[in-house]
Amino acid sequence: MWALIVEELGLDQEWQWVSGSQVVPACMTRVMAIPAVNEFIKRSMPWLAAAPPAYEGMHEA
C-alpha cells in the first residue's frame, strides 16, 4: 500500500522506509488507546501506564 502511495506521488523509491516508519508508531498509539490495553499495562507494567490527572478536582471544559 505505501509503495503505491510513494509511486503515485512520484517520489523516489527510497522514501518507502519513511512512510513505513510512520505506520508503526501510529498503530502502536491506536493500540495503546484501547482501555483494556491500558488496564493491562497498569497491572503488568506500571511504568508504562498513562499518568493520572495532575489533581483530583480537575474540571472538564
C-alpha positions as CSV (number, residue, x, y, z in Angstrom):
1,M,0.0,0.0,0.0
2,W,2.7,2.5,1.0
3,A,4.8,1.6,-2.0
4,L,1.8,2.5,-4.2
5,I,1.4,5.9,-2.5
6,V,5.1,6.7,-2.9
7,E,4.9,5.7,-6.5
8,E,1.7,7.8,-7.2
9,L,3.3,10.8,-5.5
10,G,6.2,10.5,-7.9
11,L,8.7,10.1,-5.0
12,D,11.9,8.2,-5.2
13,Q,11.6,4.6,-4.1
14,E,14.0,5.3,-1.2
15,W,11.1,7.2,0.5
16,Q,9.2,4.0,1.2
17,W,11.0,3.5,4.5
18,V,9.8,6.9,5.7
19,S,6.2,6.1,5.2
20,G,6.7,2.6,6.7
21,S,8.3,4.1,9.8
22,Q,5.3,6.3,10.4
23,V,2.9,3.4,10.2
24,V,4.4,1.5,13.2
25,P,4.1,4.3,15.8
26,A,0.6,5.2,14.5
27,C,-0.5,1.6,15.1
28,M,1.1,1.4,18.5
29,T,-0.6,4.7,19.5
30,R,-4.0,3.3,18.4
31,V,-3.5,0.0,20.4
32,M,-2.3,1.9,23.5
33,A,-5.5,4.0,23.4
34,I,-7.7,0.9,23.9
35,P,-9.0,0.9,27.5
36,A,-8.4,-2.8,28.0
37,V,-4.8,-2.4,26.9
38,N,-4.3,0.5,29.3
39,E,-5.7,-1.6,32.2
40,F,-3.4,-4.5,31.3
41,I,-0.4,-2.1,31.3
42,K,-1.4,-0.7,34.7
43,R,-1.4,-4.2,36.2
44,S,1.6,-5.7,34.5
45,M,3.9,-2.8,33.5
46,P,3.0,0.2,35.7
47,W,6.0,2.2,34.5
48,L,4.4,2.4,31.0
49,A,0.9,3.4,32.3
50,A,-0.6,6.7,31.5
51,A,0.0,9.4,34.1
52,P,-3.0,10.2,36.4
53,P,-4.5,13.7,36.3
54,A,-2.5,16.4,37.9
55,Y,-5.0,16.7,40.8
56,E,-8.4,15.1,41.5
57,G,-10.6,18.2,41.4
58,M,-9.9,19.0,37.7
59,H,-12.9,20.4,35.8
60,E,-13.8,19.3,32.4
61,A,-14.3,22.0,29.7
